């Protein structure tokens, strides 16, 4: 593997992980209700996308020409490392440091979900069934977080494919 790709992937993966840890900590310290805020989630996604774009642009500049595979690889390495750091932090925070916050967050999420379902006209039986299932689920268990990590990697891979297609160097016959 090219050293530039490896270095940039690892460096930006750590940056993404640190950003996620700091963002999560900020929400945790300010107000747990912000975990259900659409605009906080959107801000996090936008910042993550910007970091990904900067990563791929920087790598292309350093390589001078970048293939689709190189663009995808550097982004995917960073996404995998950043997501892993974030997932481990979530587990430690909500299972070891402050398990009570996990319970409080579960209550907040249940209320938010119920309110949204009612707002969109879901029948009471569907709301009750969804609330019962959600109440039985531990979103911060090792299994749930691992599943979230895997789903996140798939979403990151899709975004990585798009970025790689946008930033790959044009071949000489297409110039």
C-alpha positions, -999 to 999 in steps of 0.1 A, spaced: 0 0 0 12 35 -8 27 52 22 8 85 15 -25 66 15 -17 48 47 -4 79 65 -33 101 54 -59 74 61 -46 68 96 -41 104 104 -75 115 92 -91 84 109 -77 96 142 -89 132 134 -124 118 127 -123 97 159 -112 127 180 -138 149 165 -165 123 173 -153 119 208 -152 157 214 -186 162 198 -201 133 218 -186 147 250 -198 182 243 -234 169 239 -230 147 270 -218 176 291 -243 202 278 -276 182 276 -284 146 268 -315 158 249 -292 170 222 -286 134 212 -320 134 196 -316 169 180 -317 167 142 -295 198 138 -268 185 160 -267 152 141 -268 171 108 -239 193 119 -219 163 128 -225 147 94 -216 179 75 -183 182 95 -175 146 88 -182 150 51 -160 181 50 -131 162 67 -135 134 42 -134 158 12 -103 175 27 -87 141 31 -93 130 -4 -82 163 -19 -50 163 2 -42 128 -8 -48 136 -45 -25 166 -42 3 146 -26 0 117 -51 -3 141 -80 -26 115 -98 -50 94 -79 -69 63 -90 -104 55 -80 -90 27 -58 -66 50 -41 -93 76 -34 -117 50 -20 -90 32 0 -77 64 18 -113 74 27 -123 40 38 -93 36 61 -100 69 77 -138 61 81 -130 27 96 -105 41 122 -127 71 130 -158 50 135 -140 24 156 -127 51 179 -162 66 182 -178 32 188 -153 23 215 -159 57 232 -197 52 231 -193 18 248 -169 31 275 -190 63 282 -224 46 284 -214 13 300 -184 20 322 -182 57 329 -219 66 333 -244 38 328 -271 60 343 -267 84 313 -275 54 291 -308 49 309 -316 86 308 -308 87 271 -330 57 265 -360 75 282 -353 106 261 -351 85 229 -383 66 238 -402 99 243 -388 114 212 -397 84 191 -432 82 205 -438 119 199 -426 116 163 -447 85 156 -478 103 170 -470 134 150 -469 114 118 -502 98 126 -491 63 136 -519 42 153 -516 39 190 -511 1 187 -480 7 164 -467 33 188 -471 10 218 -455 -20 200 -425 2 189 -421 16 224 -421 -19 239 -394 -31 214 -373 0 219 -375 -3 257 -362 -39 255 -332 -28 233 -298 -17 247 -285 6 220 -251 8 238 -245 -30 242 -215 -44 224 -238 -62 199 -258 -30 191 -227 -9 188 -210 -35 166 -240 -36 143 -240 2 142 -203 1 133 -209 -23 105 -238 -3 91 -217 29 94 -190 12 74 -214 4 46 -227 40 45 -191 52 46 -182 29 18 -209 43 -4 -198 78 4 -162 68 -2 -172 54 -37 -188 88 -45 -158 108 -33 -133 85 -52 -153 89 -84 -153 127 -80 -117 131 -72 -100 104 -92 -75 117 -118 -86 118 -154 -68 93 -176 -49 108 -205 -74 97 -231 -101 116 -213 -82 149 -209 
